[in-house]
Amino acid sequence: MYTCGPTVYDTAHIGNLRTYIFEDILRRTLEFLGYHVKHVMNITDVEDKIIKKAKANKQNIWQVTKPYTREFLHDIQELNIKPAHVYPTATAHVPEMVKLIRELEEKGLAYEGKDNSVYFDISKFKPYGKLVGIKKIKVKDGARVDSDEYEKNEARDFVLWKTKKKNEPGWKSPWGEGRPGWHIECSAMSMKYLGKTFDIHTGGVDNVFPHHENEIAQSEAATGQKFVNYWVHGEHLLVGNERMGKSLGNFYTLRDIEKHGFLPLAFRYLALNAHYRSKLNFTWRSLGGADSAVWNLWRELGRMKFVGEKEALQTKKGKLNEHRKSFRAAIEDDLDTPKALSVLRRVITDMEITANDKRSLVFEMDDVLGLSLQYADKLSKVPLHVKTLVAGRELMRRNQQFVKADSFRNKIKSLGYDVEDTSYGPFVWPNRKLKSHPKI
C-alpha cells in the first residue's frame, strides 16, 4: 500500500490528518482480516512551496523540511496512526526519478521543451483520464505546465524534470541541473519499494486529478504494466461547510486542538464517526463531544476491570460471536467506521456479557479503530495515598460519619480522582483529562 504523504513546508492541518487516519484504518482493517501489509508513505521534501519558504527564510530546503518532517511524524503518533514501514524522501530518490524519465524519453513519451525542462506527452498515452473519466477532462493539445497547478478539468503535458532556476537546489541529470516534478516522485518511489504493479494506492480526493492520473500515465507508459490495482480516496474535511486548506486560511492543526484543551485522539474519534468517502464538517462543539466520548470509553473500561474482579455473571452463549460478526461486517463494508463504533458501544451496554469478556472484545475491536482504549488500564491504577483516603472514607461511611466522609471525598477530588459508590464498592477514577496522546 502506497499513501501520498506530506509536502513538508508547513505544519499538517487536520484536513490532511483526516486522510492519514482513514489510510490507517484501511491498513488496520486489512491486518485485522489476516493480510500482510507493506506500507510506504513518501515525504515530499523538494517542491515550489518549500523552495519559496527557504528563500524567504534564507535557508536551504533541508532546514525547512526536517523540522516539519519531525513534526508530522509526531502528529501521526499523537493520533495513534501506525508508522509506515518506509518513509522515502524525494531528495534521496532523484536517481530513480531520472532513470524513469529517461525510459519515457527513450520510448518517445517525453520531450525536452525550449526551457530545457522535460515534459510528458499525454497525447501519446491513449488511456489518459481513465481514473476520473476522460469525458470530464478537456485535453489541451500542445499546452504544457511546469508547475503542479492546473486549471479545473483541463489536462496539459506535465513536467517531469524542471530546469534549475537561479538560487534553487538542483541535481545533475542528462538534461542539465534541475529537480523532479511532483508527479514523477511518487511513481519512482512507489515502484522502487512495491514493484511495477502493487495493490493499493491512497490519498485525498484532491489527489485524483491531476496527481494520480499523471502517476498512472507515466508509470504505465514506462513499464507497459498496470500500475495500481485499487485506488482509494478520502473526502475533504470542511470548516464552516467550506473545504479546509492552507490557501484558504481556514485550517486548524493538532496544536490548536491541544490549546483548546482537547485530546488529539478526540479528533481521531470524530473522524471515525463519518465515513471516509463523506465530507465531514469540523466544529469545536463536535470535537468536544468526541473528546468526552473517548474519556467515557476509558472510564467504562476502567469500571469493567473493577467489576470484572468481583462479578459472578457468565456471558450468554453466542453473544461474543454475534458482536464480532457485526463488527467485521461493518469494517468489511467499505470501512464503515460509524457502524463499527456503534457495534462497540452495543458491546459496552450489553447486559448479557461479563465485564471481562466485554473488555477483551472491545480491545479486539480497537485493533482496528486505534483509540488507545487499553490506556484505561493505566488510568485505573490508583496511587497508594489515594487508596488510603478511599479506605478511610469507607470507614467513615460505615460509621455514619458522613460529614467526615465528605471531607475525605473532597480531599480525594483535590488529588485528581472521583469516587463513585457502587454495589461492588467504591470505584475510583481520574477526574483530570489528558492533554496529549496516552503512551500505552
C-alpha positions in Angstrom: 0.0 0.0 0.0 1.3 3.4 -1.0 0.0 6.5 0.6 0.7 10.1 -0.6 2.5 11.7 2.3 3.0 15.3 3.2 4.8 18.1 1.5 6.8 19.3 4.4 6.8 23.1 4.0 4.5 23.7 6.9 2.5 22.0 9.7 0.0 19.4 8.6 -3.6 20.6 9.1 -6.3 18.4 10.4 -7.8 18.1 7.0 -4.6 16.4 5.9 -4.6 14.3 9.1 -8.2 13.1 8.4 -6.8 11.4 5.2 -4.0 9.8 7.2 -6.5 8.4 9.7 -8.6 6.8 7.0 -5.5 5.3 5.5 -4.5 3.9 8.9 -8.0 2.4 9.3 -7.6 0.7 5.9 -4.3 -0.7 6.9 -5.5 -1.9 10.3 -8.6 -3.5 8.7 -6.5 -5.4 6.2 -4.2 -6.6 9.0 -7.2 -7.5 11.2 -8.6 -9.6 8.3 -5.3 -11.5 8.0 -3.4 -9.7 5.3 0.2 -8.8 5.5 0.6 -5.1 4.5 3.7 -3.4 3.4 3.1 0.3 3.8 5.1 3.0 2.1 4.4 6.8 2.6 6.5 9.3 0.8 7.8 12.6 2.2 7.9 15.4 -0.5 10.9 17.4 0.6 11.5 19.4 -2.6 8.7 21.4 -4.2 7.8 25.0 -5.2 6.4 26.0 -1.8 9.4 24.5 0.0 11.8 26.5 -2.2 9.8 29.7 -1.8 9.8 29.3 2.0 13.6 28.5 2.1 14.3 31.7 0.1 12.1 33.8 2.3 13.8 32.4 5.4 17.3 32.5 3.9 17.7 28.8 4.5 18.4 25.7 2.4 15.4 23.4 1.7 16.5 20.8 4.4 16.5 23.4 7.1 12.8 23.9 6.2 11.8 20.3 5.7 13.5 18.5 8.5 11.7 20.2 11.4 8.3 19.8 9.6 9.0 16.2 8.9 9.7 15.6 12.6 6.5 17.5 13.5 4.5 15.4 11.0 5.8 12.1 12.5 4.9 13.4 16.0 1.4 14.3 14.9 0.6 10.9 13.4 1.9 9.3 16.6 -0.4 11.6 18.6 -3.3 10.3 16.5 -2.2 6.6 17.0 -1.5 6.2 13.3 0.7 3.2 12.7 4.1 4.3 11.2 4.7 3.3 7.6 7.3 0.6 7.0 9.2 3.0 4.7 9.2 6.8 4.5 11.1 7.6 1.3 12.1 11.2 0.7 12.1 12.7 -2.7 15.6 14.2 -2.5 17.0 10.7 -1.6 15.5 9.1 -4.8 16.4 11.5 -7.6 18.5 8.9 -9.4 15.4 6.6 -9.6 13.4 9.5 -11.0 16.0 10.4 -13.6 16.0 6.7 -14.7 12.2 6.7 -15.1 12.2 9.9 -17.1 14.9 8.6 -19.4 12.8 5.4 -20.0 9.9 7.6 -21.0 12.1 9.7 -23.3 13.6 6.7 -25.0 10.0 5.4 -25.7 9.1 8.8 -27.3 6.7 9.6 -24.5 8.6 12.6 -23.1 10.2 15.6 -24.8 12.5 18.4 -23.9 10.9 21.9 -24.0 12.5 25.1 -25.1 13.2 25.9 -21.4 15.2 22.6 -21.2 12.6 21.1 -18.8 11.3 17.7 -19.7 7.5 17.1 -20.2 5.3 14.0 -20.5 3.3 14.0 -23.8 -0.2 13.0 -22.8 -1.3 12.6 -26.4 1.0 9.5 -26.6 -0.8 7.8 -23.7 -4.3 7.0 -25.1 -5.8 5.8 -21.8 -5.1 9.2 -20.2 -8.0 10.3 -18.0 -9.2 6.8 -17.2 -9.1 7.3 -13.4 -11.6 10.2 -13.4 -13.2 9.5 -16.8 -11.9 11.1 -20.0 -15.2 12.9 -20.7 -14.6 15.1 -17.6 -11.2 16.3 -18.9 -10.5 18.8 -21.6 -7.2 17.8 -23.2 -5.4 21.0 -24.4 -3.2 19.9 -27.3 0.3 21.2 -27.2 -0.1 23.0 -23.9 2.2 22.2 -21.0 2.7 23.3 -17.4 5.9 23.4 -15.5 4.3 23.6 -12.1 1.8 21.4 -10.3 -1.1 23.9 -10.7 -3.8 23.1 -13.2 -7.0 24.8 -14.3 -10.0 22.8 -13.3 -10.7 19.8 -15.6 -8.0 20.8 -18.1 -5.2 18.4 -18.9 -1.8 19.5 -20.1 1.5 18.0 -20.8 3.0 17.9 -17.3 6.6 18.5 -16.2 8.8 15.5 -15.3 12.1 17.4 -14.8 12.4 21.1 -14.1 15.4 23.1 -15.2 17.2 24.7 -12.3 16.5 28.4 -11.8 18.7 30.9 -10.0 19.1 30.3 -6.3 17.2 26.9 -6.5 18.5 23.5 -5.5 19.5 21.2 -8.3 20.7 17.7 -9.1 22.7 16.5 -12.1 20.8 14.9 -15.0 21.1 14.2 -18.7 19.1 17.5 -19.2 21.4 19.6 -17.0 20.9 20.6 -13.4 17.4 20.6 -12.1 14.8 18.8 -10.0 12.0 16.3 -10.5 8.4 17.3 -10.9 6.0 16.3 -8.1 4.2 13.5 -10.1 7.3 11.6 -11.1 8.4 11.4 -7.4 5.5 9.1 -6.3 5.8 6.9 -9.4 9.6 6.3 -8.8 9.4 5.8 -5.1 6.3 3.6 -5.0 7.7 1.3 -7.7 11.1 1.1 -6.1 9.6 -0.3 -2.8 6.4 -2.1 -4.1 7.2 -3.1 -7.7 5.8 -2.1 -11.1 2.3 -3.2 -10.1 1.1 -3.1 -6.5 -2.2 -3.5 -4.7 -3.4 -0.2 -3.2 -2.7 3.5 -3.7 -4.5 6.0 -1.5 -4.8 9.8 -0.9 -7.3 12.6 -0.6 -9.8 13.3 -3.3 -7.8 16.3 -4.3 -5.1 14.0 -5.5 -7.2 12.2 -8.0 -6.6 14.8 -10.7 -4.0 15.6 -11.8 -1.6 13.9 -9.5 -2.9 10.3 -9.5 -4.0 10.5 -13.1 -0.5 11.6 -14.1 1.1 8.9 -11.9 -0.9 6.2 -13.9 0.1 7.7 -17.2 3.9 8.0 -16.6 4.1 4.7 -14.8 2.1 2.5 -17.2 3.7 4.2 -20.2 7.2 3.4 -18.8 6.5 -0.2 -17.7 3.7 -1.4 -20.0 2.1 -2.9 -16.9 -0.9 -2.0 -14.8 0.3 0.5 -12.1 -2.2 0.0 -9.3 -5.0 -2.5 -8.7 -7.1 -0.4 -6.3 -7.3 3.4 -5.8 -8.9 4.6 -2.6 -9.6 8.2 -1.8 -10.8 10.0 1.3 -13.1 13.0 1.2 -12.4 16.6 2.4 -12.7 17.9 6.0 -14.8 21.0 6.0 -14.9 24.0 8.3 -17.9 26.3 8.1 -19.0 23.9 5.3 -16.0 25.0 3.2 -13.0 22.9 2.3 -10.2 23.3 4.9 -7.0 24.4 3.3 -3.8 26.5 3.8 -4.5 28.5 0.7 -7.9 29.5 2.2 -6.5 30.3 5.6 -9.3 28.4 7.4 -7.3 25.4 8.8 -6.5 24.1 12.2 -3.6 21.9 13.4 -3.2 19.5 16.3 -1.6 22.3 18.2 -4.9 24.2 18.0 -6.8 21.2 19.3 -4.5 20.9 22.3 -4.7 24.6 23.0 -8.5 24.2 23.3 -7.9 21.5 25.9 -8.8 18.5 23.8 -7.1 15.2 23.2 -5.6 14.6 19.7 -7.4 11.2 20.0 -10.7 13.2 20.1 -10.1 14.2 16.5 -9.5 10.6 15.6 -12.8 9.6 17.2 -14.5 12.5 15.4 -13.1 11.3 12.1 -14.3 7.7 12.7 -17.8 8.9 13.2 -18.0 9.8 9.5 -17.4 7.5 6.5 -14.1 8.3 4.8 -15.9 8.9 1.5 -18.2 11.5 3.1 -17.4 15.1 3.7 -17.1 15.9 7.4 -17.8 19.4 8.8 -15.5 20.3 11.7 -16.8 22.3 14.7 -15.3 22.8 18.1 -18.6 21.6 19.6 -18.4 18.3 17.8 -14.8 17.9 18.8 -15.8 18.5 22.4 -18.3 15.7 22.2 -15.7 13.4 20.7 -13.3 14.3 23.5 -15.9 13.4 26.1 -16.7 10.2 24.3 -13.1 9.0 24.4 -12.8 9.8 28.1 -16.1 8.0 28.8 -14.9 4.9 26.9 -11.8 4.8 29.1 -13.9 5.2 32.2 -16.3 2.4 31.1 -13.4 0.1 30.5 -11.9 1.0 33.9 -15.3 0.3 35.5 -15.4 -3.1 33.7 -12.0 -4.0 35.1 -13.2 -3.0 38.6 -16.5 -5.0 38.2 -14.8 -8.0 36.5 -12.8 -8.8 39.6 -16.0 -9.3 41.6 -18.9 -10.2 39.4 -20.3 -13.8 39.1 -22.1 -13.3 35.8 -21.4 -15.6 32.9 -21.6 -14.5 29.3 -24.6 -15.7 27.3 -23.6 -18.3 24.7 -23.1 -16.9 21.2 -23.2 -13.3 22.3 -19.5 -12.6 21.6 -19.6 -14.1 18.1 -22.7 -12.1 17.3 -21.0 -8.8 18.1 -17.8 -10.0 16.3 -19.7 -10.8 13.2 -21.4 -7.4 13.3 -18.2 -5.5 13.7 -16.4 -7.5 10.9 -19.4 -6.9 8.6 -19.1 -3.2 9.3 -15.4 -2.8 8.5 -15.6 -5.1 5.5 -18.3 -2.9 4.1 -16.0 -0.2 2.7 -14.6 0.6 6.1 -17.9 1.6 7.7 -16.4 3.0 10.9 -19.5 4.8 12.1 -21.3 1.4 12.2 -18.2 -0.3 13.7 -18.3 2.3 16.6 -22.0 1.6 17.1 -21.2 -2.1 17.5 -18.5 -1.3 20.0 -21.0 0.8 22.0 -23.5 -2.0 21.9 -20.9 -4.4 23.4 -20.3 -2.0 26.3 -24.0 -1.8 27.2 -24.8 -5.5 26.6 -26.0 -6.9 30.0 -25.6 -10.5 28.8 -21.8 -10.3 28.6 -19.4 -10.3 31.6 -17.2 -7.2 32.2 -14.0 -9.2 31.4 -15.4 -10.5 28.2 -16.5 -7.1 27.2 -13.1 -5.7 27.8 -11.4 -8.4 25.7 -13.8 -7.9 22.8 -13.6 -4.1 22.9 -9.7 -4.3 22.8 -10.0 -6.7 19.9 -12.1 -4.1 18.0 -9.7 -1.3 19.0 -7.0 -3.1 17.0 -8.9 -1.6 14.0 -10.3 1.6 15.5 -7.0 2.6 17.1 -8.4 4.7 20.0 -5.8 3.5 22.6 -8.5 2.0 24.7 -6.0 -0.1 26.6 -4.9 3.1 28.2 -7.9 2.6 30.6 -5.8 0.1 32.5 -3.1 2.7 33.2 -5.8 5.2 34.3 -7.3 2.7 36.6 -4.1 2.4 38.7 -4.8 4.4 41.7 -1.8 5.7 43.9 -1.5 4.2 47.3 -2.1 7.5 49.1 -5.4 7.9 47.2 -6.4 4.3 48.1 -5.7 5.0 51.7 -8.1 8.0 51.6 -10.8 5.9 49.9 -10.5 3.3 52.6 -10.7 6.0 55.3 -13.9 7.4 53.6 -15.4 3.9 53.5 -14.8 3.6 57.2 -16.4 6.9 58.0 -19.5 6.0 55.9 -19.9 2.7 57.7 -19.8 4.6 61.0 -22.3 7.1 59.5 -19.9 9.9 59.9 -21.0 11.5 56.7 -19.5 14.9 57.2 -16.0 13.4 57.7 -16.7 11.1 54.7 -17.4 14.1 52.6 -14.2 15.8 53.7 -12.3 12.6 52.6 -14.2 12.8 49.2 -13.2 16.4 48.7 -9.6 15.6 49.5 -9.6 12.7 47.0 -11.1 15.1 44.4 -8.4 17.7 45.0 -5.8 15.0 44.2 -7.4 14.4 40.8 -9.8 11.5 41.5 -13.6 10.9 41.8 -15.2 8.3 43.9 -18.4 6.5 42.7 -20.2 4.3 45.1 -21.4 1.0 43.5 -22.8 -2.3 44.7 -19.2 -3.7 44.4 -17.7 -0.9 46.5 -16.1 2.5 45.7 -15.0 2.9 42.1 -12.1 5.5 41.8 -11.3 7.2 38.6 -9.1 10.2 37.5 -11.1 13.5 37.0 -8.4 15.4 35.1 -8.4 15.0 31.3 -5.1 14.2 29.5 -3.6 16.8 27.2 -1.6 14.6 24.8 -1.6 11.1 23.3 -1.5 8.4 26.0 1.5 6.2 25.9 0.5 2.6 26.5 
